[in-house]
Amino acid sequence: MLSKDFIVLPSAYLPPISYYYFLSKNEAAIIDIHENFIKRSIRNRAYLLGPNGHILLTVPKRKTMFRSMNKIEIFKISKWTRKHWKAITSCYNSSPYFKYYKDDFENIYSFKHNYLFELNKRLNDLILDILKIKCNCIYSADYVITQNKEMDFRQHKYLQKFNYSKVFKEHNNKNELSIIDLIFNLGPDSKKYLKSIYI
């Protein structure tokens, strides 16, 4: 699949804030679900902010000979969904807007997804709806080849820090927080915040 005019992003789990900054600036984007899965990346990792600093969430995957993102299966035996939802609740229960969105997120965590990209897509669809971002996300039919490297964000380092949180302001971890940190703290003003920043 050849991309000329669209930004290209990886499928990501509870993606970082910058991910949605890029989506908010474009009318369409290609989500590459045929690239090789990259370990220790946003494809199955997200960072939350708790009272003691960053909390890493990792979706466990089954060991497999397949490397393509669309064939990565979630390891279902572990109780990861319960642990992740408990961590999210612990971090954001006191945030101003958590109560308005928690049911929608909890519904996704109560469903048993087979493939990682399916989980990521459901979360992405919900987040785009909450943020009212109109970007059309096209999921790739095969590996995406880009002619313009400036529009390819698959290898982007998500290390930005943003100052908006009213819950736990001080944190020194280099990794960028998940978009849900912004949503649960700013609610309907999250999109306005994305428009106000520059990366």
N, C-alpha and C positions, 0 to 999 in steps of 0.2 A: 504494500500500500504506500503510495507516494503522497507526501504532504507538502503543499506549496504555501497555502494561505492560512492554515490553521495552526494554533499552538498545539503542542503535543505534551501530554502529561501521563505519568504512570497511574495505574489503579492504586489508590492509597486508602489506608485504614484511618478513619477519623483524621483527615488530612490537616496539615499545618495551616496557619492563617494565610501565609503567602500563597498557598495553592489557590485559595478562593480570591485573593487579590488578582491573580492572573486570570481566573475565570471571569471575574467582574469586569475586566478590561477588554474582553473579547466576546463577540457574538456567537462564536462556535469554537469548539476544542475537540481534539481527538484524544481519547483515553486509550492508550496502547495496552491491550490485554494479551498481546502475543509476544511481547518482549520476554526475555528470560527473567525469572524471579531473582531479585537481589536480596541477599541476606542482610539483616540489621539495617533495613531501610524503611521508608514510610509505607511500603507496600503492605506490611503487616505489623507496623509499630506506630504508636502514638504516645505523646507526652502530655500528662495532666499536671496541674499545679496544686499540691496539697500544702498543709500547714508546715510540713518539714522539707518542702522543696519539690522537685520534679518526681513524678511517678511514671514509670515506663509500663505501658500495656503492650503485650505482644500476642497476636493471634497465633496459636500453635498450628503447624502444618504437618500433614502426613509425610513420612519419608517416601519418596517416589523417584522413579527414573526420569520423570517428566520435569522440564524446567520452565516451559512456557507458562506465563502467568494465568492463562485461562484454564490450565489443567492442575493448578495447585489446589489440593484438597485440604480442608480444615480437619485437624485431628479432633474427633468428636468425643473421645473417651474422657479427656480432661474436662474439668468443670470451669473452663476459662470464661464462659459467658457470665456465670454467676460472679466470678472474681472481678471481671471487668466492670459489671454493673455496680457491684458493691464499691469499687474504687471510685467510679464516677459519682455515685451518690455521696460518698464520704467527702470528696473534694468540692462538690458544688451544691450540696443540699442547702447551704446558707446563702448561695448566690441569688441575686435579685430575680432572675428569670428562670431558674431551674424548674420551678413548679409548672410553668407554662408549657414546657417542652418535654418533660420527663416521660410522659405516657407514650409519646411517639417514638422516642428512643428505646424505651423499655420493650415496646412491641417488637422491635427489630431484634433485640437481645433475647427475647423469649422464643424466637424462631430458629430452628436448626438449619443453618445453611451448609450446603455440601462443599461449595467452592469459595475460595477467598474473594475472587473478583465479584461474585454475586453479593456477598456481604458488603463489600466496599461500594458496590453500585447502589444498593438500597440505602446505605447511609449517605452517600453522595446525593442521591435524589432528594432525600429528606432535607439535607442541609441546604441545597440549592433552593428548595421551596421556602424554607425558613428565612433565608437571606434575600429571597425574591430576586435572585440572579437569573437573568434570562438566557444565559449562555447555553447553546445547544451542544450537549456532550455526545459525541459520536464514538461508539465503541468499535475499535478496529476489527476488521475481518481477517487481517494478517499483520505481520510485523510492519511497523511504520518506518519508512525511509524519509528523512527530512532533507530538504535542500537548503533551508535556512536554519543554521544552528542556533541563532538567537531566539527562535521560536520553539526550540526543543528543551523542555524542562524535566526530562526523565532523569537526568543526572544532576539536577539542581541541588545545591546544599541548602537545606532549610534551617538557617541559623539566625533568623531575624528575631529581635526582641521588640516588643510593643508595650507601651505604657498606657494601660486603660483599666487594669484590674483593681477592684475595690476590696477584694477578699484577702489575697495573700500577695502583697506588692513586691516583697523582696525575694528574688531568686537569682541564682548565679549560674545555673546549668546552661551550657551553650546551645542545647537543642531547642528548637522552636516548639511552642505549645500548639496543641490541637485547636482547631477552629471552635470546638465546643466550649473552650474556655472563654472565648470572645462572646459567643452566643449566650451563654448562661450569665454573663456579667452585663452585657449591653442590650440583649434582646433585640427589639425592633430597630435599634440604632446601630446594629452591627454593620449593616450595609453602608450606612453613612460613614462609619469609621473606615471601612475598606476604601471608600472613595477619597478619604482625607489623607491617606498615607501614600508614600512613594517608595518603591523598592527598585 
